[in-house]
């Protein structure tokens, strides 16, 4: 992990999350253990090069460290905590965004990667970081030091990582989500639709029909994979987008509420307070003050 730590440290010089020249790759640094912070995670792999973390989704806890990777297969709300970090030995790692289409193509092309007949009660897992998978991620990290080679080599390394993941102990979960026609894949399609149409009224029966599932089956598998109902998930999307609009685009609470689909600003304020622990205006003011004290120009969302 020495190479990964060195390169990640160079691209994450201070505590925080950082984008890289590779669109699907982000790196992070933490200087101290931290309690769970609410976030929304994309289908991705999270590696720790130094330190340890854990992800909490519903009632499930997923601890991971330098020997184990975290995989999340859907866009889901979660709580992320740092369990091992210090100034001398910060928690360093990377987030690699998965491409479900690449997974589906590999499954279809390679007879050794059969469809998963197994159903899952969660959309995340922790897998063993095999030497070959680690080597693939090391090549990916090293590519940041050779930016001119990224356009040529990145597509090859990306495909290799997806292939290695489909041979890992987390392959059944990934196949369940990526295999066209599986219930996991249908829930993924429903979530993609909800992300694009969060401001529209949600008719769950129509959405279930759209992804070719019965209503009760849709509800059951949606809750299993996201730890919430479709309506709760829509509320989560709306509230987080409203928070982003107020924080980054300086909209007032009422305008943000209407923009994300609320008809009543008072209802929005109540639900925002329940979600984030404080009313909208006070929350955004606090975030901006915190950013000013830390020297950041724009506060970041978890």
Number of C-alpha atoms within 10 A of each C-alpha: 12 10 13 22 19 15 17 23 18 11 19 21 11 14 16 14 17 17 15 13 11 16 9 15 19 20 23 22 24 22 19 17 17 14 11 16 13 18 15 16 17 17 21 21 21 22 25 25 21 21 23 23 25 19 24 18 20 16 6 14 15 16 19 23 23 17 16 17 21 24 26 22 28 27 18 22 20 18 18 23 17 21 18 19 20 12 10 8 13 23 26 26 26 23 21 22 20 22 16 21 12 15 22 20 13 20 21 15 11 10 9 11 18 16 21 17 12 10 16 16 14 20 23 27 21 21 18 16 19 16 9 13 18 18 14 17 19 16 15 22 22 15 19 19 13 10 12 10 11 17 10 9 15 17 10 12 17 19 16 15 20 22 19 15 22 21 15 17 15 18 19 21 22 30 25 23 29 27 24 17 13 18 23 25 22 24 24 22 17 19 22 14 14 18 15 10 16 20 19 12 11 14 10 16 14 13 21 19 12 14 18 13 18 15 14 11 11 24 18 14 21 25 18 17 25 24 21 19 18 21 13 13 20 20 21 20 21 24 24 18 18 28 23 17 19 21 22 14 11 13 16 15 21 18 15 23 27 15 16 21 18 21 12 11 15 13 12 25 19 14 18 23 16 11 15 14 11 16 17 24 14 10 16 21 13 13 15 17 13 14 15 13 8 10 10 12 9 13 17 14 13 12
